[in-house]
Amino acid sequence: MIQTILRQSFGEHLAVNTILVFTLAVAATLNAWCLSAYL
């Protein structure tokens, strides 16, 4: 019972981390693109 709960919460954390990393990567790419467009 506890193992399934831990596994489920771990999966949720993994999904949240993936979304965060993806968002940061998109933001960094947009930042670099805007900078290169202005330069």
MOMO-V557682 format. One record per residue. N is the residue number from 1. RES is the residue in one letter. SS is DSSP state (A for helix, B for strand, O for the rest). PSI is psi as a letter, one per 40 degrees, with the letter a starting at -180 (999 if undefined). Layout:
[[N	RES	SS	PSI] [N	RES	SS	PSI]]
//
This chain:
[[1	M	O	d] [2	I	A	d] [3	Q	A	d] [4	T	A	d] [5	I	A	d] [6	L	A	d] [7	R	A	d] [8	Q	A	d] [9	S	A	d] [10	F	A	d] [11	G	A	d] [12	E	A	d] [13	H	A	d] [14	L	A	d] [15	A	A	d] [16	V	A	d] [17	N	A	d] [18	T	A	d] [19	I	A	d] [20	L	A	d] [21	V	A	d] [22	F	A	d] [23	T	A	d] [24	L	A	d] [25	A	A	d] [26	V	A	d] [27	A	A	d] [28	A	A	d] [29	T	A	d] [30	L	A	d] [31	N	A	d] [32	A	A	d] [33	W	A	d] [34	C	A	d] [35	L	A	d] [36	S	A	d] [37	A	A	d] [38	Y	A	d] [39	L	O	999]]
//
